[in-house]
């Protein structure tokens, strides 16, 4: 999903190793700056300073501050999904894969991206209603997220692991539930700690799909895989 800029003035273009490394360095810096300061207080100059480059070079790669935010989101997403797909290869059951997806969404230490990166999504969601370009990125991201859930549900139905359910209805409900939990996790709501969000989401999924799941004993912050 990553979009690359046009030809670069340095090297042979952004597709060469040095150009891609430079671009990724800027994206990681943008993620960190936005998390620290919020999108409204992030400047192109901040990202340039963090990476030891010039504002002109950052603008060359990303054109606008809005594009820098959306590309940072895409980069974070790509990192998450690459790790998610890698883990799925080691999990034989649909219930286990769904548990992994929920864990990566809720539990610090399980998510390959830092917990603080949820703050990127708060900025994206806030901008989306008033910015068509950001809204388009948000829509594509939601489609990708729902398809990840839906594909697991369909596989579980086909294998006979799950009770009959409308896959689309379940997907929309679970994705909305996890997004809502993500907001509370990002805000560090003491009433909604990560382990509790994981247990609640798993209880909902197991109840709807008809597979067995029990929460970890109180005080033990590990999940029992379905």
C-alpha positions in Angstrom: 0.0 0.0 0.0 2.9 2.4 0.4 2.9 5.1 -2.2 6.3 6.3 -3.5 7.1 9.8 -4.7 8.4 10.4 -8.2 12.0 10.3 -9.2 14.5 11.6 -6.7 17.3 14.1 -7.3 19.6 11.9 -5.2 20.8 8.5 -6.3 18.8 6.7 -9.0 15.4 7.4 -7.5 13.3 6.6 -4.4 13.2 3.0 -5.4 16.9 2.5 -4.8 17.9 1.2 -1.4 19.3 4.6 -0.2 16.2 6.5 -1.3 13.8 4.0 0.4 15.9 4.0 3.5 15.8 7.8 3.7 12.0 7.8 3.1 11.4 5.2 5.8 13.6 7.2 8.2 11.4 10.2 7.6 8.2 8.2 8.1 9.4 6.8 11.4 10.4 10.4 12.5 7.0 11.6 11.4 5.3 8.9 13.5 7.3 9.9 16.6 6.8 13.6 16.2 3.1 13.3 15.6 2.8 11.0 18.7 4.8 13.5 20.8 3.2 16.8 19.7 0.0 15.9 17.9 -0.6 16.5 14.2 -1.7 20.1 14.7 1.6 21.0 16.2 3.8 19.0 13.9 5.8 20.9 11.2 7.7 19.6 8.2 10.7 21.3 9.8 10.4 19.1 12.9 10.6 15.9 10.8 13.6 17.3 8.9 15.4 18.2 12.1 14.7 14.7 13.6 16.2 13.0 10.5 19.0 15.5 9.9 17.7 16.5 6.5 16.2 19.7 5.0 12.5 20.7 5.0 12.8 20.9 1.2 13.8 17.2 1.0 10.9 16.1 3.2 8.5 18.2 1.0 10.1 16.6 -2.0 9.1 13.1 -0.8 5.7 13.9 0.8 4.5 17.2 -0.8 2.2 18.2 2.1 1.9 17.8 5.8 -1.4 15.9 5.3 0.4 13.4 3.0 3.1 13.0 5.6 0.4 11.9 8.2 -1.3 9.5 5.8 1.9 8.0 4.6 3.0 7.5 8.3 -0.3 5.7 8.9 0.3 3.5 5.8 3.8 2.7 7.0 2.6 1.8 10.4 -0.2 -0.3 8.9 2.2 -2.1 6.6 4.5 -3.0 9.5 1.5 -4.3 11.5 0.1 -6.4 8.7 3.4 -7.9 7.7 3.9 -9.1 11.2 0.3 -10.3 11.4 0.6 -12.4 8.3 3.9 -13.9 9.5 2.3 -15.0 12.7 -0.7 -16.5 11.0 1.5 -19.0 9.2 2.3 -20.6 12.6 -1.3 -20.8 13.8 -3.4 -23.7 12.5 -6.9 -22.8 13.6 -9.2 -19.9 12.7 -10.0 -19.3 16.4 -6.3 -19.1 17.2 -5.7 -16.6 14.3 -8.6 -14.5 15.5 -7.2 -14.5 19.0 -3.9 -13.3 17.6 -5.5 -10.5 15.7 -7.4 -9.3 18.8 -4.3 -9.6 21.0 -2.2 -7.6 18.5 -4.9 -4.9 18.6 -5.3 -4.8 22.4 -2.2 -6.0 24.3 1.0 -4.0 24.6 4.0 -6.3 23.9 1.9 -8.2 21.4 1.3 -5.4 18.9 4.5 -5.0 16.8 4.0 -1.2 16.8 4.5 0.9 20.0 1.4 1.4 22.1 1.7 5.1 21.6 1.1 4.8 17.8 -2.6 4.6 18.4 -2.4 8.4 18.8 -1.7 8.6 15.1 -5.1 7.1 14.4 -6.8 9.7 16.7 -5.3 12.4 14.5 -6.4 10.6 11.3 -9.9 10.1 12.5 -10.2 13.8 13.7 -9.0 15.1 10.3 -11.0 12.6 8.1 -14.5 14.3 8.2 -13.1 17.6 6.9 -10.3 16.4 4.5 -11.3 14.3 1.5 -7.7 13.0 0.9 -7.4 11.9 4.6 -10.9 10.4 4.4 -10.0 8.3 1.4 -7.0 6.9 3.3 -9.2 6.2 6.3 -11.7 4.3 4.2 -9.0 2.1 2.6 -7.5 1.4 6.0 -10.9 0.4 7.4 -11.5 -1.9 4.3 -8.2 -3.6 4.9 -8.9 -4.0 8.6 -12.4 -5.5 8.0 -11.1 -7.8 5.3 -8.5 -9.2 7.8 -11.3 -10.1 10.2 -13.7 -11.3 7.5 -11.2 -13.7 5.9 -10.5 -15.4 9.3 -14.3 -15.8 9.9 -14.9 -17.2 6.5 -12.1 -19.7 7.0 -13.5 -20.8 10.3 -17.0 -21.2 8.9 -15.6 -23.3 6.0 -13.6 -25.5 8.4 -16.6 -26.0 10.7 -14.8 -24.3 13.6 -17.4 -21.5 14.0 -21.2 -21.6 14.4 -23.2 -20.2 11.5 -23.0 -16.4 11.5 -23.3 -13.6 9.0 -19.6 -12.9 8.4 -20.2 -9.3 7.3 -22.3 -8.4 10.3 -19.8 -10.0 12.7 -16.9 -8.3 11.0 -18.4 -4.8 11.2 -19.3 -5.3 14.8 -16.0 -6.7 15.9 -14.0 -4.1 14.0 -16.0 -1.3 15.5 -15.6 -2.8 19.0 -11.9 -3.1 18.6 -11.6 0.5 17.2 -13.6 1.7 20.2 -11.3 -0.1 22.6 -8.3 1.3 20.7 -9.4 4.8 21.6 -9.7 4.0 25.3 -6.2 2.3 25.2 -4.7 5.3 23.4 -6.2 7.6 26.1 -4.9 5.3 28.9 -8.4 5.1 30.4 -7.8 3.3 33.8 -11.2 1.7 33.6 -10.4 0.0 30.3 -6.9 -1.5 30.6 -5.6 -3.5 27.7 -6.0 -7.0 29.3 -9.6 -6.2 30.0 -10.3 -5.1 26.4 -8.7 -8.3 25.1 -10.9 -10.4 27.5 -14.0 -8.6 26.5 -13.4 -8.8 22.8 -12.5 -12.5 23.0 -15.6 -13.2 25.1 -17.7 -11.5 22.4 -16.0 -13.3 19.6 -16.3 -16.7 21.3 -19.9 -16.2 22.1 -20.9 -15.1 18.6 -18.8 -17.8 16.8 -19.3 -20.7 19.2 -15.8 -21.6 20.1 -14.4 -22.3 23.6 -12.3 -19.6 25.3 -11.5 -18.9 28.9 -9.8 -15.7 30.2 -6.4 -15.9 31.8 -6.4 -16.1 35.7 -6.7 -12.8 37.5 -3.3 -11.1 37.7 -1.7 -13.1 34.9 -1.3 -10.8 31.9 -1.0 -13.5 29.3 -3.8 -14.7 27.0 -5.0 -18.2 26.5 -5.0 -18.9 22.8 -8.2 -20.4 21.5 
